[in-house]
Amino acid sequence: MLKEERRSLLLCATRLNTNSAPDQHFLLQTSTREHMRKMNRRICSLKIETRKSEKKSQHNIH
């Protein structure tokens, strides 16, 4: 799901960049960068959560 979100965001970004003024391009770049940062943070926290739950399930097995 996150990959899909990222892909659509990039598609949207390139579409806007091709037919927009330089300052709009800059604004879009920064907002996209911010969004990517948030997405990456979310991905990292998801990875940590899954790791924790995996450890818990491993303990339950033994």
N, C-alpha and C positions, 0 to 999 in steps of 0.2 A: 504494500500500500504506500509506504513512504517513497519507494522508488518511483511509483506512478506520479505521486504529488510532485516530486522533484523534476521528473521528465516534463510534465505539463507546465511547470513553472518556467523551465528553461525554454520550452517552445514558445510560450507566451512572451518571454523576455526577448528572444531573437526576433519574433514577429514585430514587436514594438520597436526594437532597436533599428530595424531596417528602414522604417519610414517615420522616424521622429528626429526632432532637433537635438543637437549635442547635449544641451542642458537636461533635456528629458532623459536622454540616454544615460547621463551621469546619475540622475535621481533614481532611475530604474536600476542601474547597477548597484547602487548603495542599498536600495530596499531589497533587491534580490540577495545581496550578500548577507544582509541582516536576517532575511528569511532562511537562508541556507544555514546560518549559524544556529538559529533556533531549531531547525530541522535536525542538524547534527547533534545538538544537545539532547533532543528528544530521542534520537537513535541511540546515543550513548547510554542514556538512562534506561532505555528499553533493554539494551544489551546487559546492563548491570542487573536489572530486574530478572531477566531470564536466567542469568548465571546464578543468582540467589535461589530462584525456584528450582533450578536443576540440582544445586547442592542439596537442597531440602529433600528433593525426591530421591536422591542417591542415599541420603541418610536413612530414609524410610525403608529402602530396599534391604539394606544390610541389617 
